[in-house]
Amino acid sequence: MTGRVVLSLAALFGGAVILCGCSSDPAPSSLSTTPAIPTDMGTASERAALLTTAELTEIPGLPPGISVNAPSSQGALFEDPDPTSPCGTPVAHLDLADAANNEIVSSSLNGFQSVIDLPVREAMAFITAWKAGTRPGCPPYTSVTNTGVSETSDLVTSLVPPHAVDQAACAWLRITEMDQTINTYWLVLRAGGRLEFDLLASPTAQSTGVVDAFAQAAELKLKSSLTTL
C-alpha cells in the first residue's frame, strides 16, 4: 500500500473506493487487478483511532449527511498496484489487509482512513520518505490504477497539519483521469509505531480550514487510541 491514497472518481457518485489509482468506472473486485482490502479488520486499539460518524458530523465544513460505512462493507478498498509519494517517487509497499479501515461517504466528499501498527523504525522511515517525496513544484506524473487505467497526479501544495502526533504530513493533489478531475487531500500520521493514512476527495477544492479541522480530529483520535493498547 501507499501513503498516497486515491478515491475513485466514481466513488464521489456512489462508486467504489480504491487504495491509490482512480477509476472513472465502478471497480468491483472482478475488474480489479489487485485484491480487495477488508474493512472489518484491525485490533480494537487500531479501530479506536478511526473517526466515527458522530465525530465526522462535528467537524466544521464537512458536508451534511457525511458518515462512515458499516464495517461489513466489502469490495470498496483495493490494494495499490503503483505505490508512490505525492511527487511520484516509489514508496514501500505496506500490507494493510489486517489494518483497521473505514470508508467515509457523503454526497459531495468521500474518503477513507486506515490505521496499522508497525515497528517504530519502519513507521518513521515510511512517513519520512513520503514527506521527502512531497515537493511543491514537482511535475505531474502518470500512474496506473487497479483497473489498468492511467491517471495523472499533480501536487498543488503541501499542507501543514496541526502536528499533535509524532509526525504528520498532508498534501493536496489534483487527480485527472479520462478528462475528469478531483481534488484529493492525503494525510499521513504517526504516533509511536502506529501509522495512519487518511484521504478526503471532492470535485471541488476544500478550504484549508476544513482540511485542518479534519486533521486535528484525526490526530487527536490517533493519539488517544494509544491508551487502549
Residue pairs with C-beta under 8 A, 6 or more apart in sequence:
1 19
1 20
1 79
1 80
1 83
1 93
1 94
1 95
1 96
1 114
1 197
2 19
2 20
2 80
2 83
2 84
2 85
2 91
2 93
2 94
3 85
3 91
3 126
3 127
3 130
3 169
3 186
3 188
3 197
4 20
4 83
4 84
4 85
4 86
4 91
4 130
4 153
4 171
4 173
4 186
5 19
5 20
5 80
5 112
5 114
5 186
5 197
5 199
6 18
6 19
6 20
6 21
6 22
6 145
6 151
6 153
6 175
6 184
6 199
6 201
7 17
7 18
7 22
7 110
7 111
7 112
7 182
7 184
7 199
7 201
8 15
8 16
8 17
8 18
8 22
8 23
8 24
8 26
8 27
9 15
9 22
9 23
9 24
9 175
9 177
9 180
9 182
10 16
10 23
10 24
10 25
10 26
10 27
11 17
11 76
11 110
11 201
12 108
12 109
12 110
12 182
12 201
12 202
12 203
15 23
15 25
15 26
15 27
16 23
16 26
16 27
16 28
16 75
16 76
16 78
17 76
17 77
17 103
17 110
17 111
17 112
18 27
18 32
18 77
18 78
18 80
18 145
18 146
19 37
19 77
19 78
19 79
19 80
19 96
19 112
19 114
19 146
20 80
20 81
20 82
20 83
20 84
20 143
20 145
20 146
21 78
21 80
21 81
21 82
21 143
21 144
21 145
21 146
21 147
21 149
21 151
22 145
22 149
22 151
22 175
22 177
22 182
23 145
23 146
23 147
23 149
23 177
24 149
24 177
24 178
24 180
25 31
25 147
25 149
27 78
27 145
27 146
27 147
28 75
29 35
29 36
29 75
29 78
31 147
32 78
32 146
32 147
33 81
33 146
33 147
33 148
34 78
34 79
34 80
34 81
34 146
35 78
35 79
35 97
36 74
36 75
36 76
36 77
36 78
36 79
37 77
37 78
37 79
37 96
37 97
37 99
37 101
38 74
38 97
38 101
39 69
39 71
39 72
39 73
39 74
39 76
39 77
39 101
39 102
39 103
40 71
40 72
41 97
41 98
41 99
41 100
41 101
42 98
42 99
42 100
42 101
42 115
42 116
43 100
43 117
44 228
45 117
45 225
45 226
45 228
45 229
46 99
46 100
46 115
46 116
46 117
46 194
46 225
47 100
47 115
48 221
48 224
48 225
48 228
49 100
49 113
49 115
49 194
49 196
49 221
49 222
49 225
50 68
50 100
50 102
50 113
50 115
50 221
51 68
51 102
51 104
51 113
51 217
51 218
51 221
52 68
53 66
53 67
53 68
55 217
55 221
56 62
56 66
56 67
56 68
56 104
57 66
57 67
58 217
59 210
59 213
59 214
59 217
60 209
60 210
60 213
61 206
61 207
61 209
61 210
61 213
62 106
62 109
62 210
62 213
62 214
63 106
63 107
63 108
63 109
64 106
65 106
65 107
66 104
66 105
66 106
66 109
67 104
67 105
67 106
68 102
68 103
68 104
68 105
69 76
69 102
69 103
69 104
69 105
71 102
73 103
76 103
77 101
77 103
77 112
77 114
78 146
79 96
79 146
80 93
80 146
81 144
81 145
81 146
82 143
82 144
83 90
83 91
83 92
83 93
83 94
84 90
84 91
84 133
84 141
84 143
84 153
85 91
85 129
85 130
85 132
85 133
85 134
86 130
86 133
86 134
86 138
86 153
86 155
86 158
86 171
86 173
86 186
87 133
87 134
87 135
87 138
87 141
87 155
88 133
88 138
88 141
88 143
88 153
89 129
89 132
89 133
91 126
91 129
91 130
91 133
92 125
92 126
92 129
94 116
94 118
94 126
94 195
96 114
96 116
96 197
98 116
99 114
99 115
99 116
100 114
100 115
100 116
101 112
101 113
101 114
101 115
102 112
102 113
103 110
103 111
103 112
104 110
104 111
104 112
104 113
104 200
108 202
108 203
108 204
109 200
109 201
109 202
109 206
110 200
110 201
110 202
111 198
111 199
111 200
111 201
112 198
112 199
113 196
113 197
113 198
113 199
113 218
114 196
114 197
114 198
115 194
115 195
115 196
115 197
115 222
115 225
116 194
116 195
116 196
117 193
117 194
117 195
118 126
118 193
118 194
118 195
119 193
120 192
120 193
122 193
123 190
123 192
123 193
123 194
123 195
124 167
124 190
126 188
126 195
127 167
127 169
127 188
127 189
127 190
127 195
128 167
130 169
130 188
131 167
131 169
131 188
134 155
134 158
134 169
134 171
135 155
136 155
136 157
136 158
138 155
140 152
140 153
140 154
140 155
141 152
141 153
142 150
142 151
142 152
142 153
143 150
143 151
143 153
144 150
144 151
145 151
145 177
149 177
149 178
150 177
151 175
151 176
151 177
152 175
152 176
152 177
153 173
153 174
153 175
154 173
154 174
154 175
154 176
155 171
155 172
155 173
156 172
156 173
156 174
156 183
157 171
157 172
158 169
158 170
158 171
158 172
159 170
159 171
159 172
159 185
159 208
159 211
159 212
159 215
160 170
161 168
161 169
161 170
161 187
161 189
161 212
161 215
161 216
161 219
162 168
162 212
162 215
162 216
162 219
163 219
164 216
164 219
164 220
164 223
165 189
165 190
165 191
165 219
165 222
165 223
166 190
166 191
166 192
167 188
167 189
167 190
168 187
168 188
168 189
168 190
168 215
168 219
169 187
169 188
170 185
170 186
170 187
170 188
170 211
170 215
171 185
171 186
172 183
172 184
172 185
172 186
172 205
172 211
173 183
173 184
173 186
174 181
174 182
174 183
174 184
175 181
175 182
175 184
175 201
181 203
182 201
182 202
182 203
183 201
183 202
183 203
183 204
183 205
183 206
184 199
184 200
184 201
185 199
185 200
185 201
185 206
185 211
185 214
186 197
186 198
186 199
187 196
187 197
187 198
187 199
187 200
187 211
187 214
187 215
187 218
188 195
188 196
188 197
188 198
189 195
189 196
189 198
189 218
189 219
189 222
190 196
191 222
191 223
191 225
191 226
192 226
194 222
194 225
194 226
196 218
196 222
198 214
198 215
198 218
200 206
200 211
200 214
